[in-house]
Amino acid sequence: MKEKLVKKPGWLKIRVSGGQDGGRVAGMLRELGLNTVCEEAGCPNLGECFGRGCAAFMILGRVCTRGCRFCCVEKGNPPPVDADEPENVARAVGLLGLGHVVITSVTRDDLPDGGAAHFAAVIRAIKQRMRSNPPHIEVLIPDFKGDYEALMTVAAALPDIINHNIETVPRLYPAVRPEADYRRSLELLGRVKEENPAILTKSGIMVGLGETFDEVLGVFADLREAGCELLTVGQYLAPSRRNYPVAEYVRPEVFDEYKKRALDMGFLHVESGPLVRSSYMAERACSNLPRPDKIASKK
């Protein structure tokens, strides 16, 4: 049976161009051979973010080993890891003058540690290059297939925020994220807080996939129980007709209610809106954080 297409509402406006500054950012990234999740995942805020000199770096290549139905990142067999990438990311952070850095990756189930050591190397390279004025560093990590040692490799590098997206409600995991596990993702966030309470944890969920309002609130509650402190809620936008279809376009007032409910549950900061994504305005969550050099290891 042919899937019914839901018409995009007129109030869902997407900015396309980033102007001259956006072109400068894109050119610098190409020169350094860097990828961004903004481009590879088709983020609707690319023009806005590039236009204000921001980018969310995507490390470990541009080919993912998993086949999540909501994502348009290329799937297949990734090439070898670029050993120069940590230093090149650090150079880009310095050139852009970023005060808040977001680093994510494709999922690399082909690597023994899932790419954890590479994440740590990028964090260390940024801190080394910008040691006189360190930025806040946020890493958006995969689940590392539940590998505790891999997770601790990242945590030991002392990023300010460890983000891992829950993405959707547990009922929809088999259809939307067949190679992921809802409880495993919650456990990852909880383990970060157990290892080092000074590292903030963050997660994000997409809506409009066919979930109910109460199911979303249930995810909020599960995240809080796992110690998660920062949250993003955004509208799912199908990248193509080959991806999982949009079930509905959630109205802005519902996003406002999600934000209110989440804050009432104890989240420290919530970004909720149709075009919100994990890295969108991420710096706003850090306005009251201590300087990055104040974060210390639990041990």
Summary of the structure (lengths in Angstrom):
residues: 299
radius of gyration: 18.1
end to end distance: 56.5
largest distance: 59.7
contacts: 956
relative contact order: 0.13
helix: 39%
strand: 15%
